[in-house]
Amino acid sequence: MTDSDVEKNKLMAIIGYIFPILFFVPLVTDGKDSPFAKFHANQQLILLICWVAWSVVISVMISIIHLYLIFRLLNLALFVVGVLWAISASRGEMKPLPVVGGFTLIK
């Protein structure tokens, strides 16, 4: 990889990061012989695969509405506990958290 290769193919390397579906553009243009452009095309394809996989996982999680609601309720409960214990700390109280408050990690 040379500096001229990098300069010549910067745009090819950038395109697929902005629009991952266009990862193949460097492979069908002048960038097909560029190690720099090929490297970034590979990275962009990996990014696209990860994006698709993440979208599938989220879609599955949302379709299992009961599981999704449990996660949302747990997040809400943790937020409420955090607010209540922040208020308790602002009052100078030392109340242990429910269930896990008895563990000592920092001595």
N, C-alpha and C positions, 0 to 999 in steps of 0.2 A: 504494500500500500504506500503510495507516494503522496506528497502534498498536492500535486496536480490532480491526482485521482480524487482526493477528498474534495478539493475545490470544484471540480467538474461535476461531482455527483452529490453534492450537499442537498440539492433540491430533491433528488430521488430518495435520499435517506430520510428526509423530513416528511414527505407526502404520506407515507404509510403510518406515521405516528399520529398525524392529524386525523386521517381517515383509515383506520386499520384494514378495512376491506380492500384498500388499494395496495396491499403489500406486494403484489405481483408487478406493479408498474416498473420498478427498476429491472426486473427480469425480462421484460419485453421491449425495453428501450436501450439506449446506449449504455446503460448501467449493467447490462448482462455480463460484461467482461470485467467489471470493477469489483475487487474484493471488498471495498468499502460499501458499495451499494448492495452487494449480496449479503454482507453481514447484517446490515440494517433491514433488508427484506426478510431475513430469517427472524430477527428480533420482532419485527412487525407481525409476522405470521404467528409467532408464539403469543404475542399480545392479543391478537385476534382470537386464538384458541382459548386463552384464559378468559377473555371477555364473554365468549359464547358459553363456556362452562359455567361461569358465574351467573349469567343470565338464566341458564337452565336450573341451577341450584335455587336461585331466588324464586323462579316460577313454581318449582315444586313446593318450596316452603309456603308460598302464598296459597297454592291450591290445597294444601293441608291446613285448612283454616283453623282447626282446633289447636294444632301445634303452634301456629302463628300467634293465636290469641294468648296461649300460655306464655310464649316469649315476651309478648307485649305487656302482659300482666306482671310478669316477673320484673321487667325493666321498670315499670311504674312503681312496684312495691319497693325495689331497691332505691329508687329516687326519693320516695316518701320517707323511707328509713334514713337516708342520708340527710334530708332536710331536718327531720326531727332530731337526729343526733347532732347536727350542726347547731341547732337552737339550744340543745342541752349543753353542748360545749361552750356556747357563748354565755351561758348562765353559770359556768364554772362547775357543772355537774360531771361526775365520772360514772355514767351508766354503761354497763356492758351491752353490746348488741345482742339482740335475741338470737338464740341457737348457737352462733359462732363466737359470741363475746367472751367465752371462758378460755379460749386458746391464747397462749402467749407466744408471740413471734419475736418481739423486740423486748429485750430485758434492760 
